[in-house]
Amino acid sequence: MLKDRLREAISKVDMSITTLARLAEVPRQNIMKWLQGSSPNIEQLSRVANVLEESLDWLVSGKMPEDPMGQFMEKLHIHTGLYEITVKKVVKKRKGGRS
């Protein structure tokens, strides 16, 4: 249930409900109501999820977010593991050799 996952996420970051409410810009009473089983305002819950660094999907449904890089690797049939990918902006050189 949402209230259980929310309680777990709050305890994981070791944050008071007052601090969470302030950082998420959500009334403290709303978070307290959610912890008692009330239905949340999804926009407010999304802000709370961001502060807690949790997926909104996980808070609401208990489903872990899919790993897009893992899916990409599976499609390419590349072995799973730890990879480092670097992205570099390529700047077209102007005539005369200057960039």
KEPA-441426 format. One line per field, with one value per residue (C-alpha): residue number from 0; chain; x, y, z. Coordinates in Angstrom, 3 decimals. Layout:
seq: (NUM,...) $
mol: (A,...) $
east: (X,...) $
north: (Y,...) $
up: (Z,...) $
This chain:
seq: (0,1,2,3,4,5,6,7,8,9,10,11,12,13,14,15,16,17,18,19,20,21,22,23,24,25,26,27,28,29,30,31,32,33,34,35,36,37,38,39,40,41,42,43,44,45,46,47,48,49,50,51,52,53,54,55,56,57,58,59,60,61,62,63,64,65,66,67,68,69,70,71,72,73,74,75,76,77,78,79,80,81,82,83,84,85,86,87,88,89,90,91,92,93,94,95,96,97,98) $
mol: (A,A,A,A,A,A,A,A,A,A,A,A,A,A,A,A,A,A,A,A,A,A,A,A,A,A,A,A,A,A,A,A,A,A,A,A,A,A,A,A,A,A,A,A,A,A,A,A,A,A,A,A,A,A,A,A,A,A,A,A,A,A,A,A,A,A,A,A,A,A,A,A,A,A,A,A,A,A,A,A,A,A,A,A,A,A,A,A,A,A,A,A,A,A,A,A,A,A,A) $
east: (0.000,1.042,1.175,3.605,5.901,5.820,6.732,9.561,10.931,10.812,12.644,15.237,16.296,15.922,13.965,11.260,7.824,8.107,11.347,9.906,6.830,8.966,11.304,8.452,6.322,3.408,1.339,2.535,-1.080,-1.409,1.575,0.197,-3.155,-1.404,0.431,-2.974,-4.326,-5.889,-5.584,-2.965,-2.968,-0.769,1.104,1.970,2.934,5.198,7.054,7.393,8.735,11.341,12.531,12.696,14.457,11.897,9.869,6.291,5.294,6.880,5.153,1.760,1.872,4.942,6.326,9.982,10.742,12.110,15.777,15.912,19.630,19.069,16.318,18.599,21.381,18.978,17.798,21.392,22.241,25.104,26.046,24.762,27.231,28.773,29.498,30.773,29.438,30.842,28.966,30.982,29.644,31.180,31.744,31.956,35.158,34.915,36.903,40.442,40.847,39.239,36.355) $
north: (0.000,3.586,4.393,1.524,2.392,6.066,5.235,2.984,5.704,8.315,6.057,5.161,8.822,9.382,12.603,14.113,14.587,18.306,18.535,16.448,18.661,21.807,20.482,19.139,22.232,20.059,20.668,18.436,17.474,15.998,13.710,12.685,11.825,9.734,7.836,7.039,5.750,8.776,9.180,11.731,14.595,13.115,16.373,16.725,13.059,13.508,16.317,14.124,11.272,13.620,14.730,11.108,10.152,7.418,6.546,7.806,4.459,2.600,4.759,4.337,0.741,-0.914,-1.540,-0.796,1.466,-0.299,0.090,1.622,0.909,-2.721,-3.010,-1.433,-3.889,-6.840,-5.735,-5.557,-8.891,-7.290,-8.909,-7.145,-5.557,-2.241,0.002,3.536,5.604,8.994,11.585,14.284,17.255,17.414,20.908,21.384,23.123,26.324,26.866,27.859,25.221,27.197,25.838) $
up: (0.000,-0.595,3.103,3.749,0.832,1.790,5.384,4.130,1.830,4.595,7.023,4.375,4.046,7.795,7.293,9.453,7.933,8.664,6.671,3.844,3.680,3.578,0.866,-1.266,-0.681,0.430,3.567,6.409,7.154,3.648,4.163,7.558,5.930,3.248,5.978,7.473,4.150,2.443,-1.311,-2.345,-4.791,-7.528,-8.181,-4.500,-4.251,-7.261,-5.471,-2.373,-4.530,-6.020,-2.587,-1.433,-4.696,-5.295,-8.353,-8.317,-9.865,-6.969,-4.348,-6.003,-7.247,-5.794,-9.294,-9.795,-12.759,-15.811,-16.602,-20.112,-20.512,-19.545,-22.150,-24.755,-23.952,-24.183,-27.617,-28.832,-27.200,-25.275,-22.011,-18.942,-16.599,-15.796,-18.781,-19.079,-21.941,-22.833,-24.837,-26.539,-28.445,-31.892,-33.209,-36.927,-37.926,-39.928,-43.088,-42.283,-39.581,-36.748,-34.726) $
